[in-house]
Amino acid sequence: MNKTKILFLATNTSHAAQLALDEEIRAIRYKIRLSDYRDHIELIPNKAVRLGDLLDYLNEHKPQIVHFSGHGNETGEIILVDNDGKSNPVSKEKLQALFTTLKDNIKVIFLNACYSSVQGKAIAEIIDFVIGMDSSIEDEAAIEFSKSFYSAIGFGRTVQEAFEQGTLSLKGTPEEKTPQLIIREGADPSKKIVDPNILSDLDILKQHRIIFDRAAFCVSCIMDLSLRELSDAIDDVQAALNTGSLYSRSGNLLKHFPTKNGYSTDDFCQTFTEIIDCLTSLKRLLGVFKDTLQKINPNYDFDYANFLSMFQSIRQKTAILKAIKQMDNIDKKRNEILNRLNRLLQKQGEKEFSLIELSSDLIKNGKVNVDKKVLKYLQN
């Protein structure tokens, strides 16, 4: 089961009024337990958080919601502690830089600290939703707002709706207008953070890797790969990513997939947009290579796979080198696609694709048998 993780980061400095952090954690946990989607939410509390801890916690848990509860000052700095337990103000620039490197999974940042809306406006340039406080806020009000917010999230409400329910709980109090919701430009406020029907990016990636895990995307051109096979594979992948459907050559539906638009994080969305562009470029490279082969052999068949036997009959060095260079370009473009996939797989701790060994390297290293003339041309 995929869970929405709430990373709760709490800090009480020794030189400031002590906050009721345990009470806030208990109240949030209780409200989540009463909600419909309680089994889909994981609250991860961490207290006495130091600045150096932040990166470790964020990398370890990969949360969708980051909740900071602690002190803030009138200049908009969040107050953490150093190794001696002393106050350590953190500027908006530092937090913005931190979340810039970790923005792929984080959807909401909740700064439950006085004057934190200054931080929130900076962070909202990179994170979809940020909640900050426009002025000081008392413990009781801060806890009441948190309880209502997370209760609504647990019942499948959007961030906008959860925020409105949180502010409703403060109606008639001095802090009624203190919480502020800052939405990143382009973010969709109607999108739910917790929805058991929504697949995680990793789930979608695992399904998409199936359509790339085929000979057409892992076999060098020189190793018995027909251009029609690769061309059909490109069409299949583009259709699956764009429409969510994979068909057989006879037109039968084989499988439904999420489209590339199903990804929720910018990193995944951008990567698959780039992959679609790479597939289009790869199709063009196939067309160029086909034209070259037809000039070498006017009877060239698009289904023909054994390019080596064709090279044995070529007497022109220029023609051989041109064809092998174009095969390398095809191999490199497929590796470009695999490298993009591998970057995401590595980030998720998943097994990566093996890259294609270039056609020219296979020839030079003696891994395929070619006419000595061809090898000589390459070595020269």
C-alpha positions as CSV (number, residue, x, y, z in Angstrom):
1,M,0.0,0.0,0.0
2,N,1.3,3.5,-0.9
3,K,1.1,5.9,2.0
4,T,1.2,9.6,2.1
5,K,3.9,10.4,4.6
6,I,3.7,13.4,6.9
7,L,7.2,14.3,8.2
8,F,6.6,16.2,11.5
9,L,9.7,18.2,12.5
10,A,9.5,19.8,15.9
11,T,12.0,22.0,17.8
12,N,11.8,23.7,21.2
13,T,14.7,26.0,21.8
14,S,16.1,26.3,25.4
15,H,15.8,30.1,25.3
16,A,12.2,30.5,24.3
17,A,8.8,29.7,25.6
18,Q,8.2,25.9,25.4
19,L,5.7,24.9,22.9
20,A,3.1,22.0,23.3
21,L,4.7,19.9,20.6
22,D,3.8,16.5,22.1
23,E,0.2,17.7,22.4
24,E,0.2,18.8,18.7
25,I,1.6,15.4,17.6
26,R,-1.0,13.5,19.7
27,A,-3.9,15.7,18.4
28,I,-2.8,15.2,14.7
29,R,-2.4,11.4,15.2
30,Y,-5.8,11.2,16.8
31,K,-7.6,13.1,14.0
32,I,-5.8,11.0,11.3
33,R,-6.9,7.8,13.1
34,L,-10.5,8.9,12.9
35,S,-10.4,9.7,9.2
36,D,-11.5,7.5,6.2
37,Y,-8.0,7.2,4.8
38,R,-6.1,6.6,8.0
39,D,-4.5,3.4,6.6
40,H,-3.1,5.5,3.7
41,I,-1.3,8.1,5.9
42,E,1.8,7.7,7.9
43,L,2.8,10.4,10.5
44,I,6.6,10.4,11.2
45,P,7.4,12.6,14.2
46,N,10.9,13.9,14.9
47,K,11.6,16.2,17.8
48,A,14.7,18.4,18.7
49,V,15.4,18.8,15.0
50,R,18.7,20.4,14.1
51,L,19.5,22.0,10.7
52,G,21.9,19.2,9.9
53,D,19.1,16.7,10.5
54,L,16.7,18.1,7.8
55,L,18.5,16.7,4.8
56,D,18.8,13.2,6.4
57,Y,15.2,13.1,7.4
58,L,13.9,14.3,4.0
59,N,16.1,11.8,2.1
60,E,15.2,8.9,4.3
61,H,11.4,9.3,4.4
62,K,10.7,11.0,1.1
63,P,7.5,12.7,2.5
64,Q,4.7,14.2,0.6
65,I,3.9,16.7,3.5
66,V,6.6,18.4,5.6
67,H,5.3,19.9,8.8
68,F,7.5,22.1,10.9
69,S,6.3,23.1,14.4
70,G,8.5,25.4,16.4
71,H,9.5,29.1,16.8
72,G,9.8,31.8,14.3
73,N,10.9,35.4,14.6
74,E,9.6,38.7,13.2
75,T,12.1,38.7,10.3
76,G,10.6,35.4,9.1
77,E,13.4,33.1,10.2
78,I,12.6,29.5,11.4
79,I,14.4,28.7,14.7
80,L,16.1,25.4,14.9
81,V,18.8,24.4,17.4
82,D,22.5,23.8,17.0
83,N,24.5,20.8,18.5
84,D,24.6,22.6,21.9
85,G,20.8,23.1,22.0
86,K,21.1,26.9,21.3
87,S,18.9,28.8,18.9
88,N,19.9,28.5,15.2
89,P,17.8,30.9,13.0
90,V,17.4,29.5,9.4
91,S,16.8,32.1,6.7
92,K,14.3,31.7,3.9
93,E,17.2,31.4,1.4
94,K,18.6,28.4,3.2
95,L,15.2,26.6,3.3
96,Q,14.4,27.5,-0.3
97,A,17.8,26.0,-1.4
98,L,17.2,22.9,0.7
99,F,13.7,22.2,-0.8
100,T,14.9,23.0,-4.3
101,T,17.1,19.9,-4.2
102,L,14.2,17.7,-2.8
103,K,11.1,19.0,-4.5
104,D,10.3,15.9,-6.4
105,N,8.1,14.2,-3.8
106,I,7.1,17.1,-1.5
107,K,3.7,18.5,-2.2
108,V,2.9,20.5,1.0
109,I,5.0,22.3,3.5
110,F,3.3,23.4,6.7
111,L,5.2,26.0,8.7
112,N,3.4,26.1,12.0
113,A,5.5,28.8,13.5
114,C,5.1,32.5,14.1
115,Y,5.8,34.9,11.2
116,S,6.5,31.9,8.9
117,S,4.6,33.2,5.9
118,V,7.7,35.1,4.8
119,Q,9.5,31.7,4.5
120,G,6.4,30.3,2.9
121,K,6.3,32.8,0.0
122,A,9.9,32.0,-0.9
123,I,9.4,28.2,-0.7
124,A,6.2,28.4,-2.7
125,E,8.3,29.3,-5.7
126,I,9.3,25.6,-5.9
127,I,6.7,23.7,-3.8
128,D,3.0,23.4,-4.8
129,F,1.4,24.4,-1.4
130,V,2.9,26.1,1.6
131,I,1.1,27.1,4.8
132,G,2.7,29.8,6.9
133,M,1.6,32.1,9.7
134,D,1.3,35.8,9.0
135,S,2.0,36.8,12.6
136,S,2.4,35.3,16.0
137,I,0.0,32.4,17.0
138,E,-0.8,30.8,20.3
139,D,-0.2,27.1,21.0
140,E,-3.9,26.4,21.3
141,A,-4.8,28.0,18.0
142,A,-1.9,26.4,16.2
143,I,-2.9,22.9,17.4
144,E,-6.6,23.6,16.6
145,F,-5.7,24.6,13.1
146,S,-3.4,21.5,12.6
147,K,-6.1,19.1,13.9
148,S,-8.7,20.4,11.5
149,F,-6.3,20.6,8.5
150,Y,-5.1,17.0,8.9
151,S,-8.6,15.7,9.6
152,A,-9.7,17.1,6.3
153,I,-6.7,15.6,4.5
154,G,-7.5,12.2,6.0
155,F,-11.0,12.4,4.7
156,G,-9.7,12.9,1.1
157,R,-10.1,16.7,0.9
158,T,-7.8,18.9,-1.2
159,V,-5.2,21.1,0.4
160,Q,-7.4,24.2,-0.4
161,E,-10.4,22.5,1.3
162,A,-8.3,21.3,4.3
163,F,-6.9,24.8,4.7
164,E,-10.4,26.3,4.7
165,Q,-11.5,23.9,7.3
166,G,-8.5,24.7,9.4
167,T,-9.3,28.5,9.3
168,L,-12.9,27.7,10.1
169,S,-11.8,26.2,13.3
170,L,-10.3,29.5,14.3
171,K,-13.4,31.5,13.4
172,G,-14.0,34.3,15.9
173,T,-10.5,34.1,17.5
174,P,-7.7,36.7,17.2
175,E,-5.8,34.2,15.0
176,E,-8.6,33.7,12.5
177,K,-6.6,35.2,9.6
178,T,-3.1,34.3,10.8
179,P,-2.7,31.1,8.7
180,Q,-1.9,31.8,5.0
181,L,-2.0,29.3,2.1
182,I,0.5,30.1,-0.6
183,I,0.0,28.2,-3.9
184,R,2.8,27.9,-6.4
185,E,1.9,29.4,-9.8
186,G,0.6,26.6,-12.0
187,A,-0.2,24.2,-9.1
188,D,-3.7,22.6,-9.1
189,P,-5.5,23.4,-5.8
190,S,-8.2,20.8,-6.7
191,K,-5.7,17.9,-6.6
192,K,-6.0,15.6,-3.6
193,I,-2.9,14.7,-1.6
194,V,-4.3,11.5,-0.2
195,D,-6.3,9.3,-2.5
196,P,-6.1,5.5,-2.4
197,N,-6.9,5.4,-6.2
198,I,-3.9,7.5,-7.1
199,L,-0.8,5.5,-8.1
200,S,2.5,6.6,-6.8
201,D,5.1,7.7,-9.3
202,L,7.1,4.6,-8.5
203,D,4.1,2.4,-9.3
204,I,3.7,4.1,-12.7
205,L,7.4,3.9,-13.4
206,K,7.3,0.1,-12.7
207,Q,4.5,-0.2,-15.3
208,H,6.3,2.0,-17.8
209,R,9.6,0.1,-17.6
210,I,7.8,-3.0,-19.0
211,I,7.3,-1.3,-22.4
212,F,11.0,-0.4,-22.6
213,D,12.2,-3.9,-21.4
214,R,12.4,-5.4,-24.9
215,A,15.1,-6.3,-27.4
216,A,14.4,-3.2,-29.5
217,F,15.6,-1.0,-26.6
218,C,18.5,-3.1,-25.4
219,V,20.2,-4.8,-28.5
220,S,22.9,-3.0,-30.5
221,C,22.1,-2.3,-34.1
222,I,24.8,-4.7,-35.3
223,M,23.3,-7.6,-33.3
224,D,20.5,-8.7,-35.6
225,L,18.0,-5.9,-34.9
226,S,15.6,-5.1,-37.8
227,L,14.7,-1.5,-38.4
228,R,11.0,-2.5,-38.6
229,E,11.2,-4.1,-35.2
230,L,12.7,-0.9,-33.7
231,S,10.3,1.3,-35.6
232,D,7.3,-0.7,-34.3
233,A,8.6,-0.6,-30.7
234,I,8.9,3.2,-30.9
235,D,5.3,3.5,-32.1
236,D,4.2,1.2,-29.3
237,V,6.0,3.1,-26.6
238,Q,4.8,6.5,-27.8
239,A,1.2,5.2,-27.9
240,A,1.4,3.7,-24.4
241,L,2.8,6.9,-22.9
242,N,0.4,9.2,-24.7
243,T,-2.8,7.2,-24.7
244,G,-2.3,4.6,-22.0
245,S,-2.9,1.7,-24.3
246,L,-0.6,-1.0,-25.8
247,Y,-1.8,-2.9,-28.8
248,S,-0.4,-6.0,-30.7
249,R,0.5,-5.7,-34.3
250,S,-2.9,-7.2,-35.2
251,G,-4.6,-4.4,-33.3
252,N,-5.6,-6.3,-30.2
253,L,-5.4,-4.5,-26.9
254,L,-2.6,-6.0,-24.8
255,K,-2.5,-3.8,-21.7
256,H,-3.7,-0.5,-20.2
257,F,-1.0,1.8,-18.8
258,P,-1.2,5.2,-17.0
259,T,-0.2,7.9,-19.4
260,K,3.0,10.0,-18.9
261,N,0.6,12.7,-17.5
262,G,-0.1,10.4,-14.5
263,Y,3.1,11.4,-12.8
264,S,2.7,13.8,-10.0
265,T,6.2,15.2,-9.6
266,D,7.9,17.7,-11.9
267,D,11.0,15.5,-12.2
268,F,9.1,12.5,-13.6
269,C,6.9,14.6,-15.8
270,Q,9.9,16.4,-17.3
271,T,11.8,13.1,-17.8
272,F,9.0,11.5,-19.8
273,T,8.4,14.6,-21.9
274,E,12.1,14.4,-22.8
275,I,11.8,10.7,-23.5
276,I,8.9,11.3,-25.9
277,D,11.2,13.8,-27.7
278,C,14.0,11.3,-27.8
279,L,11.7,8.7,-29.4
280,T,10.7,11.2,-32.1
281,S,14.4,11.8,-32.8
282,L,15.1,8.1,-32.8
283,K,12.5,7.6,-35.5
284,R,14.2,10.2,-37.6
285,L,17.5,8.5,-37.2
286,L,16.0,5.2,-38.4
287,G,14.7,6.9,-41.5
288,V,18.2,8.3,-42.3
289,F,19.8,4.8,-41.7
290,K,17.2,3.1,-43.9
291,D,18.0,5.6,-46.8
292,T,21.7,4.9,-46.4
293,L,21.2,1.1,-46.5
294,Q,18.9,1.3,-49.6
295,K,21.7,3.3,-51.4
296,I,24.2,0.6,-50.4
297,N,21.7,-2.2,-51.5
298,P,18.7,-1.1,-53.5
299,N,17.0,-4.4,-52.6
300,Y,17.3,-3.7,-48.8
301,D,14.4,-5.1,-46.9
302,F,13.1,-3.1,-43.8
303,D,12.8,-6.4,-42.0
304,Y,16.4,-7.3,-42.7
305,A,18.4,-7.7,-39.5
306,N,21.8,-9.0,-40.4
307,F,23.7,-5.9,-41.4
308,L,27.0,-7.6,-41.1
309,S,26.4,-9.8,-44.2
310,M,25.6,-6.6,-46.1
311,F,28.8,-5.0,-45.1
312,Q,30.9,-7.9,-46.3
313,S,29.9,-7.0,-49.9
314,I,30.6,-3.3,-49.6
315,R,33.8,-2.2,-51.3
316,Q,33.7,1.5,-50.4
317,K,35.2,2.5,-47.1
318,T,33.1,5.7,-46.9
319,A,29.9,3.8,-47.2
320,I,30.9,1.4,-44.4
321,L,31.9,4.1,-42.0
322,K,28.8,6.1,-42.7
323,A,26.5,3.2,-42.0
324,I,28.3,2.2,-38.8
325,K,28.3,5.8,-37.6
326,Q,24.5,6.0,-38.1
327,M,24.1,2.7,-36.2
328,D,26.1,4.3,-33.3
329,N,23.8,7.3,-33.4
330,I,20.8,5.0,-33.0
331,D,22.5,3.1,-30.2
332,K,23.4,6.4,-28.5
333,K,19.9,7.8,-28.7
334,R,18.4,4.6,-27.2
335,N,21.1,4.9,-24.4
336,E,19.9,8.5,-23.9
337,I,16.4,7.2,-23.2
338,L,17.7,4.4,-20.9
339,N,19.9,6.9,-19.0
340,R,16.9,9.1,-18.3
341,L,14.9,6.1,-17.1
342,N,17.9,4.9,-15.0
343,R,18.2,8.2,-13.2
344,L,14.6,7.8,-12.0
345,L,15.1,4.1,-11.2
346,Q,18.2,4.8,-9.2
347,K,16.5,7.5,-7.2
348,Q,13.7,5.0,-6.3
349,G,16.2,2.2,-5.4
350,E,15.1,0.1,-8.4
351,K,17.2,-2.0,-10.7
352,E,18.5,0.0,-13.7
353,F,18.6,-0.9,-17.4
354,S,21.9,-2.1,-18.9
355,L,23.1,0.3,-21.6
356,I,23.6,-0.7,-25.2
357,E,27.2,-1.3,-26.3
358,L,27.8,0.8,-29.4
359,S,28.0,-1.1,-32.7
360,S,31.4,0.3,-33.5
361,D,32.8,-0.8,-30.1
362,L,31.4,-4.3,-30.6
363,I,33.3,-4.5,-33.9
364,K,36.5,-3.0,-32.5
365,N,36.5,-5.3,-29.5
366,G,36.0,-8.4,-31.6
367,K,32.6,-9.3,-30.1
368,V,31.1,-9.6,-33.6
369,N,32.8,-11.2,-36.5
370,V,33.4,-8.8,-39.5
371,D,35.4,-8.8,-42.6
372,K,39.0,-7.7,-41.8
373,K,38.5,-4.9,-44.3
374,V,35.7,-3.5,-42.1
375,L,37.7,-3.7,-39.0
376,K,40.7,-2.1,-40.6
377,Y,38.5,0.8,-41.8
378,L,37.3,1.4,-38.3
379,Q,40.7,1.2,-36.7
380,N,42.0,3.7,-39.1
